[in-house]
Amino acid sequence: MSVRNNEAILDLSLEAAVPIRMMIAARLDPDTRAARLADPGIVDAITAHGDDLLYGGKDCAPSFNRLAEALALMAFQPGGVTFHGRHYCAHHQACLDGQGKEE
């Protein structure tokens, strides 16, 4: 499978997983969300096993889960987060207002 196909699969998977993770993160208080996002393990899992995310490998699933969790947590930051062309934000109207757009 080509890298482009693998990226498409990753994008589609994140489009499903991140909103679910956002629903879970919404139940957490802001300090808990910040503490989880500051956990070095979340960055280590993604950076150390990014190749597994694209090509498969024994750390693919844990790395994917940490990436989805990180994106969900960052979605609660002002302005949300954009990853691989996809924007995730918990307060979408605030993002639109900041860009001068109407929904």
N, C-alpha and C positions, 0 to 999 in steps of 0.2 A: 504494500500500500504506500502511496506517495505521501510526502510531508503535507502537501496541500489537502489531501483527503483526511489525514490525521488531524490537521488543524480544524477542518470542518466538523469532524466528529467531536473534538474538544469543545468547539464553540457551541454546538447543539447541546452537548451534555451540560455545559455551564448555564446555558439559557434555561434549562430545567432545574438544575441544582441550586443555583444562586438564589432565585426567589424563595425556594423552600427554606434555605438557610437564613434568608432575611426574615421570614416569618418566625423562625426560632429565635433569632437575635433580637427581634422586636420585643420579646418577652423579658429580655435582660435589661437591667438598669445600665445607664450610660457608663458608669465606672467599671462594671463587669465587662462590657463590650470593649472598652479601652484596654483593660488588663489582658483580655484574650488577644487583642490585636498586637499588643506589645510583647507577647510571648515569643521569644526567639525561636522556639520550635516551629512556629508556623512559617517563618521565613526559611529556616533551615530545610524543612521538608520540601519546600517548593524549589529552592535554589539547588539543593543537592541532588534532586531527582527530576528536574525538568525534562531531561531526556526520556525518562520513563513515561512522562505525561504524553509525549508525542509518539513514542515508538513502542510503548508497552514495556513491561518489566515487573519485577517483583514489588516495586514501590509505586506502581502506577496508581492504584486505588487510594492508598493513604495520601499520596501527593495531591491527587485530584480533590480529595475531601478537604485537605488543608487549603488548597487554592480556592475552592468554593466558599469555605468558611471565611477566609481572608477578604474575598471580594464582598461577601455579605456584610461583614463588619465594617469595611470601608464605605459601604453604601450609606451608612449612618453618619458619616463625616459630612461637613458642609460641602456641597457640590458633588457629593457622591464619588464614584470612581468609574473610569473608563478603562476597559481591558480588551484588547484586540478588536477595537471598533465598536464594542458593545458597552452601553452606559447603564450602570446600576445605581439607583439612588432610592433612599427610603422616603424622601420628601421631594417628590418629583416637581411639584409646582414651584418650590423654592429654586430648583435648578433652572426651570424654565424662566422664572422671574429674573434670575441672575443673568440669563442670556438674552433677555428682552423678547421672549417668545410667549405666546399664549397656547394653551392646550386645547 
